[in-house]
């Protein structure tokens, strides 16, 4: 049986100037990773008694992370600038090593920031926001 991989220690990294040097986005409390799905292509023949679908192209997907927000923080400002500029950037999701001591895994892909949504502000918690992105490339895993 494989060892479990914990969410604690997972990193979200962003190449804000497309120079292949990644900046870790700190204070992330949750990540909803990008799903991988193929488009269903209808290949039903007139003689078929049940619908037949083939795998088409891999579809782009929506993913998000929750960030504890600090106004004026340089890395947080990169996120705001990326949204304003509508640019496509390279991202990495670095999954922490598994509980058996195995290596960390890195998913790399490009995405565009589609939304910055402040969460409810109350007196008993820190301000946070949900960053929503659309994946625009295949995921390479290492």
Secondary structure, DSSP 8 states (H G I E B T S, - for coil): ----B-STT-EEEEETTSSS--EE---EEEEE-----EEEEE---TT-SS--EEEEEE---EEEEEEE--TT-HHHHHHHHHHHHT-EEEEEEEE--BTTS---EEEEEEEEEEEEEE----TTS--EEEEEEEE-S--EE-
